[in-house]
Amino acid sequence: MTITTQHELDGMTLAGKVVARTLDALRAAVEPGVTPAELDALAGQVFAGFGAFSAPRAEYGAPVNVFISVNDDIVHGLPTNRPLQAGDVVCIDVTPNVGGFVADAAITVAVPPVSPTAARLIKAAEAALARGLNAARAGQPLNGIGRAIQTEVQRRGFTLLPELQGHGVGRAIHEKPDVPNYYRPALRKPLHEGLVIAVEPMISTGRSPRVRTRRDGWTLATTDGGLAAHVEHTIMIMKGKPVILTA
């Protein structure tokens, strides 16, 4: 999607607002004893307050309002009834459809007390996202985003999961272009003003860059049991710093 009208900007701004409000509510609710299923129900309540609905449910038949992935689960985790425990690493991925506009963002939080490794992992993912967003400017090559993310993750000693990547978003969850989290020399096409993309580093404490699909057919997990972190924002490309629609 490329935003060219005030209607499109207003629609994406509202969708981003719903994402941010939902993530704020779920972050505040993460504590020992709460279940991912309860967090999912809370997300549904926030969506309903804005007249929004789950885009993954509508587009792909996902049986969730939001995806919640715990510990070595990376993304697309189905919310379970297992209570969260102290030290769990929880990735929350929120993608509502609001009046025909779709925004997408994710956070990773740890259930206190947080281990030093989990804290470093989450900080690394957030720093990589910040680096990637800073590289996302009109006129700059698409592959500059992946180069920035890859450099930061490797500098901090964690493992990228290159099978998973960002994407265009706006009228559907997954639109062109693909936005890899690593440097691909062929992706030299410059970004253009108004383009809407989701930038989303996914990293692990493990050594293997591969991922596997769990038996539920949805949840993607690390292959070596490494803890995972996933952070994401939907942005609109500008000549300077991008507009973060989901902030």
VONUFI-438960 format. One record per residue (C-alpha): x, y, z; residue number from 1; residue in three letters. Coordinates in nm, 3 decimals, always signed. Example, Ala and Ser with C-alpha at 12.3 -4.5 7.8 and 13.67 -1.06 7.14 Angstrom:
2
east	north	up	nr	rest
+1.230	-0.450	+0.780	1	ala
+1.367	-0.106	+0.714	2	ser
# end
This chain:
247
east	north	up	nr	rest
+0.000	+0.000	+0.000	1	met
+0.111	+0.353	-0.078	2	thr
-0.078	+0.626	+0.103	3	ile
-0.185	+0.894	-0.144	4	thr
-0.503	+1.040	+0.011	5	thr
-0.612	+1.184	+0.345	6	gln
-0.871	+0.905	+0.372	7	his
-0.598	+0.642	+0.350	8	glu
-0.380	+0.827	+0.600	9	leu
-0.669	+0.861	+0.844	10	asp
-0.757	+0.493	+0.802	11	gly
-0.403	+0.372	+0.865	12	met
-0.362	+0.612	+1.158	13	thr
-0.673	+0.470	+1.324	14	leu
-0.565	+0.111	+1.259	15	ala
-0.228	+0.191	+1.412	16	gly
-0.398	+0.346	+1.714	17	lys
-0.598	+0.028	+1.773	18	val
-0.278	-0.177	+1.757	19	val
-0.104	+0.051	+2.008	20	ala
-0.399	+0.051	+2.250	21	arg
-0.422	-0.328	+2.232	22	thr
-0.051	-0.378	+2.292	23	leu
-0.061	-0.137	+2.587	24	asp
-0.349	-0.332	+2.743	25	ala
-0.183	-0.669	+2.694	26	leu
+0.156	-0.553	+2.817	27	arg
-0.007	-0.431	+3.139	28	ala
-0.188	-0.763	+3.182	29	ala
+0.117	-0.990	+3.149	30	val
+0.191	-1.137	+3.492	31	glu
+0.239	-1.478	+3.653	32	pro
-0.080	-1.684	+3.642	33	gly
-0.250	-1.512	+3.350	34	val
-0.302	-1.732	+3.046	35	thr
-0.236	-1.641	+2.683	36	pro
-0.601	-1.729	+2.617	37	ala
-0.706	-1.462	+2.866	38	glu
-0.479	-1.211	+2.694	39	leu
-0.637	-1.304	+2.362	40	asp
-0.985	-1.243	+2.505	41	ala
-0.873	-0.903	+2.633	42	leu
-0.747	-0.816	+2.285	43	ala
-1.088	-0.905	+2.146	44	gly
-1.250	-0.663	+2.390	45	gln
-1.020	-0.380	+2.281	46	val
-1.089	-0.458	+1.915	47	phe
-1.465	-0.454	+1.975	48	ala
-1.442	-0.110	+2.132	49	gly
-1.310	+0.025	+1.802	50	phe
-1.527	-0.183	+1.571	51	gly
-1.214	-0.378	+1.469	52	ala
-1.162	-0.749	+1.408	53	phe
-0.872	-0.991	+1.377	54	ser
-0.715	-0.970	+1.031	55	ala
-0.544	-1.312	+1.064	56	pro
-0.881	-1.468	+1.147	57	arg
-1.051	-1.298	+0.851	58	ala
-0.775	-1.358	+0.595	59	glu
-0.630	-1.693	+0.699	60	tyr
-0.882	-1.850	+0.936	61	gly
-0.652	-1.821	+1.237	62	ala
-0.847	-1.918	+1.552	63	pro
-0.726	-1.612	+1.745	64	val
-0.769	-1.242	+1.799	65	asn
-0.391	-1.202	+1.836	66	val
-0.091	-1.433	+1.823	67	phe
+0.095	-1.498	+2.150	68	ile
+0.423	-1.691	+2.138	69	ser
+0.603	-1.796	+2.456	70	val
+0.973	-1.873	+2.514	71	asn
+1.106	-2.072	+2.215	72	asp
+0.793	-1.999	+2.011	73	asp
+0.874	-1.712	+1.776	74	ile
+0.559	-1.601	+1.599	75	val
+0.202	-1.706	+1.509	76	his
+0.161	-1.876	+1.847	77	gly
-0.193	-1.987	+1.930	78	leu
-0.295	-1.861	+2.276	79	pro
-0.310	-2.150	+2.522	80	thr
-0.458	-2.205	+2.867	81	asn
-0.116	-2.266	+3.027	82	arg
-0.062	-1.994	+3.289	83	pro
+0.240	-1.775	+3.233	84	leu
+0.524	-1.832	+3.477	85	gln
+0.797	-1.609	+3.615	86	ala
+1.073	-1.570	+3.360	87	gly
+0.861	-1.652	+3.053	88	asp
+0.937	-1.452	+2.740	89	val
+0.611	-1.351	+2.571	90	val
+0.584	-1.225	+2.212	91	cys
+0.251	-1.054	+2.135	92	ile
+0.162	-0.987	+1.769	93	asp
-0.142	-0.768	+1.703	94	val
-0.296	-0.722	+1.357	95	thr
-0.650	-0.579	+1.345	96	pro
-0.858	-0.478	+1.048	97	asn
-1.022	-0.141	+1.118	98	val
-1.264	-0.025	+0.851	99	gly
-1.072	-0.202	+0.579	100	gly
-0.727	-0.089	+0.692	101	phe
-0.474	-0.327	+0.849	102	val
-0.183	-0.239	+1.078	103	ala
+0.060	-0.480	+1.239	104	asp
+0.293	-0.456	+1.538	105	ala
+0.449	-0.677	+1.802	106	ala
+0.620	-0.650	+2.138	107	ile
+0.814	-0.896	+2.349	108	thr
+0.785	-0.878	+2.727	109	val
+0.919	-1.100	+3.002	110	ala
+0.728	-1.211	+3.310	111	val
+0.919	-1.083	+3.617	112	pro
+1.169	-1.166	+3.745	113	pro
+1.351	-1.138	+3.412	114	val
+1.670	-1.334	+3.348	115	ser
+1.973	-1.135	+3.226	116	pro
+1.970	-1.333	+2.901	117	thr
+1.604	-1.258	+2.832	118	ala
+1.656	-0.890	+2.912	119	ala
+1.951	-0.869	+2.671	120	arg
+1.755	-1.054	+2.402	121	leu
+1.460	-0.816	+2.420	122	ile
+1.686	-0.509	+2.422	123	lys
+1.871	-0.643	+2.118	124	ala
+1.549	-0.693	+1.924	125	ala
+1.427	-0.344	+2.013	126	glu
+1.762	-0.191	+1.917	127	ala
+1.759	-0.378	+1.586	128	ala
+1.409	-0.250	+1.513	129	leu
+1.518	+0.107	+1.588	130	ala
+1.813	+0.069	+1.353	131	arg
+1.592	-0.074	+1.082	132	gly
+1.338	+0.206	+1.114	133	leu
+1.611	+0.467	+1.092	134	asn
+1.723	+0.316	+0.761	135	ala
+1.369	+0.322	+0.619	136	ala
+1.369	+0.649	+0.425	137	arg
+1.247	+0.754	+0.082	138	ala
+1.522	+0.723	-0.176	139	gly
+1.721	+0.471	+0.028	140	gln
+1.741	+0.107	-0.087	141	pro
+1.504	-0.150	+0.060	142	leu
+1.798	-0.371	+0.157	143	asn
+1.932	-0.099	+0.385	144	gly
+1.667	-0.199	+0.640	145	ile
+1.789	-0.558	+0.654	146	gly
+2.152	-0.449	+0.662	147	arg
+2.086	-0.227	+0.965	148	ala
+1.893	-0.498	+1.150	149	ile
+2.149	-0.769	+1.075	150	gln
+2.440	-0.552	+1.185	151	thr
+2.279	-0.471	+1.520	152	glu
+2.172	-0.827	+1.598	153	val
+2.513	-0.969	+1.518	154	gln
+2.687	-0.695	+1.715	155	arg
+2.486	-0.800	+2.021	156	arg
+2.562	-1.169	+1.977	157	gly
+2.219	-1.308	+1.890	158	phe
+2.088	-1.512	+1.598	159	thr
+1.870	-1.383	+1.317	160	leu
+1.591	-1.604	+1.187	161	leu
+1.608	-1.523	+0.814	162	pro
+1.312	-1.739	+0.712	163	glu
+1.091	-1.479	+0.882	164	leu
+1.064	-1.124	+0.754	165	gln
+0.869	-0.801	+0.733	166	gly
+0.629	-0.706	+0.456	167	his
+0.407	-0.447	+0.302	168	gly
+0.078	-0.396	+0.481	169	val
-0.231	-0.174	+0.459	170	gly
-0.530	-0.330	+0.286	171	arg
-0.419	-0.686	+0.369	172	ala
-0.172	-0.833	+0.618	173	ile
+0.092	-0.939	+0.370	174	his
+0.154	-0.714	+0.072	175	glu
+0.459	-0.637	-0.138	176	lys
+0.740	-0.568	-0.080	177	pro
+0.903	-0.835	+0.134	178	asp
+1.130	-0.675	+0.395	179	val
+1.404	-0.922	+0.497	180	pro
+1.584	-0.882	+0.828	181	asn
+1.923	-0.935	+0.663	182	tyr
+2.115	-0.778	+0.377	183	tyr
+2.013	-0.899	+0.031	184	arg
+2.222	-0.727	-0.237	185	pro
+1.954	-0.770	-0.505	186	ala
+1.697	-0.561	-0.316	187	leu
+1.837	-0.228	-0.433	188	arg
+1.506	-0.069	-0.534	189	lys
+1.465	+0.263	-0.352	190	pro
+1.185	+0.311	-0.103	191	leu
+0.925	+0.568	-0.202	192	his
+0.732	+0.822	+0.001	193	glu
+0.397	+0.699	+0.133	194	gly
+0.484	+0.328	+0.115	195	leu
+0.349	+0.134	+0.415	196	val
+0.557	-0.155	+0.547	197	ile
+0.591	-0.361	+0.862	198	ala
+0.947	-0.395	+0.991	199	val
+0.985	-0.689	+1.232	200	glu
+1.313	-0.836	+1.358	201	pro
+1.283	-1.189	+1.494	202	met
+1.587	-1.317	+1.680	203	ile
+1.694	-1.599	+1.910	204	ser
+1.939	-1.687	+2.185	205	thr
+2.004	-2.018	+2.009	206	gly
+2.261	-2.088	+1.742	207	arg
+2.035	-2.231	+1.473	208	ser
+1.877	-1.984	+1.226	209	pro
+1.614	-2.239	+1.125	210	arg
+1.253	-2.250	+1.242	211	val
+0.997	-2.528	+1.274	212	arg
+0.619	-2.545	+1.271	213	thr
+0.450	-2.699	+1.575	214	arg
+0.178	-2.961	+1.548	215	arg
-0.096	-2.698	+1.572	216	asp
+0.002	-2.593	+1.218	217	gly
+0.043	-2.226	+1.316	218	trp
+0.311	-2.173	+1.578	219	thr
+0.666	-2.123	+1.451	220	leu
+0.939	-2.215	+1.699	221	ala
+1.317	-2.224	+1.718	222	thr
+1.469	-2.562	+1.633	223	thr
+1.717	-2.567	+1.921	224	asp
+1.504	-2.439	+2.208	225	gly
+1.654	-2.091	+2.202	226	gly
+1.441	-1.812	+2.346	227	leu
+1.289	-1.586	+2.081	228	ala
+1.204	-1.217	+2.062	229	ala
+0.984	-1.046	+1.803	230	his
+0.924	-0.672	+1.780	231	val
+0.749	-0.484	+1.501	232	glu
+0.603	-0.154	+1.386	233	his
+0.398	-0.051	+1.083	234	thr
+0.547	+0.261	+0.928	235	ile
+0.489	+0.504	+0.643	236	met
+0.801	+0.592	+0.445	237	ile
+0.892	+0.962	+0.432	238	met
+1.190	+1.163	+0.305	239	lys
+1.321	+1.181	+0.661	240	gly
+1.237	+0.950	+0.950	241	lys
+0.930	+0.734	+0.886	242	pro
+0.594	+0.790	+1.048	243	val
+0.546	+0.508	+1.301	244	ile
+0.176	+0.438	+1.264	245	leu
+0.159	+0.183	+1.547	246	thr
+0.348	+0.387	+1.811	247	ala
# end
